[in-house]
Amino acid sequence: MVSRFLAWLLLVSAQLAMLHCLSVLGLQSTVPASFVFGDSLVDSGNNNYIESLSKANSPPNGIDFPGGEANGRFTNGRTVVDIIGESFGLPFAPPYLAPSTKGEAILKGVNYASGGGGILDETGVVFIGRLSLWKQIQYFANTTNELRNMLGAESAANLLAKSIVSVTIGANDYLNNYLSPVPLTTDTALSPQQYQERLLSNFRRQIIKWWLNSMPIFLKFLLSMEIPMTWCSKSSLIPKVMDLTPPIKDAVD
């Protein structure tokens, strides 16, 4: 429980640092949309639409959210990405799996996060249903195609290049996979170093897949892996988590 709280605290610190960077660089008012990837820390309700043991559709979840009802967020109120989105003047990014998330509803952003999800597909198997990061990226590809059909390739690329992307992932790969008291996958046979490299290798591939799906390089990209380390400059805002830039030929195999 303590480690989960510390991960949350680090995430909030990193994302608030990014928000400060955007403010200092005068970019806050230019963000048209927010695209959110991750796990229960930022899920806005995707798990409500799948058969899963990881749900937040009952009290006390949502008691301090507008309306006071459980909505799929694993918290009593707003998530950190909700708060950051509001600071840009954006509405809450709707869950991708909600039937209403289509057409004009996606122009301000989409939330793909899923409670129980992880970098590895097998992470969170104990919950039965959850969206892994690979599945979230596939859904993002659907969104980018819909944006191109709606706006045209150039306008869609411009929207994506100015948007903010938040990735909050990794805790479940340990808590609900590698460190599970009951072995759930073959990953538990790996050494800590081998497992870490397996996670980073997959994460590198996933990042490259994003770039191939969206075409532009995102101007504002937060990678948190729930051990976030953030830096910013005038030319780009790309928080770094170790070395996540492999050769493209290795990342798309």
Phi, psi and omega in degrees: 000318179297316181296324178294319179295318179296321177298318179296317181297319178294320178299312180300316180299316182293317183288325175292326176296319178297319179300319178297318178301315181297320180295315181299321183275001177071030184256355185302319186281356184256006183272115183272339187202162179229128179243124191243130178233147176152211186239209186295339179295337183227005177299130179254010176134008180300323182291347174293341187253010177227160176283106186212149173272355179256090182227155178229048185255027178215157179299154006275006176303135175085358186295335179252009177275151177311124183102335174071017182241153176298136185226007181106350176278137182274057183195163178284339183224230181272155173272169181297326179287332173298314182295316179295318178301317179299325180294338176268001183079019182263149172289165176299130179295123183286151178296136183303321186281353177294134181304333182277354182276081179198167180060225184297340181296339183266356185289339179258004178122168182216146177252122181253358188296153185214124176302128182094349182283159180211184177293321180269144181299325184280347179297137178080015181301335180297336180273356183070281182265134174187160180256114176290167179298324176300316180295322178297322178294322176299318179293324177297322177299321177298318180295315181296324177295320179294322178296319179295322179293326181281316191253343190093154187300317185292314181292324178294317179297322179294319178298314182295321182294334181263355184278164176255137181240129180242129179236115183235099192207157171125330183297318181294334178296338175260305187295323184242031174206273189298321184261010179298133181298335175248117182305123182254336181219172178287351180299333183294345179279348181280155173286161178305320180292319179296320181291319177302314180295324177298317178296311182295323178298315178295318182296321176301313180299320182294321179296315178298322178299320176304310183299319180293327180286324190259347180074297182284158170276124184297137179288325184231109189225116178253116175254118184249333179042019179056017164224065194283142174224117191244141171217160178215156177217175182288338184269336182197162176232085184233087177306143187251134173235096184055213180255107185246023183238083179278168173301139183301324181298330178282331188278339186250006178297000000 
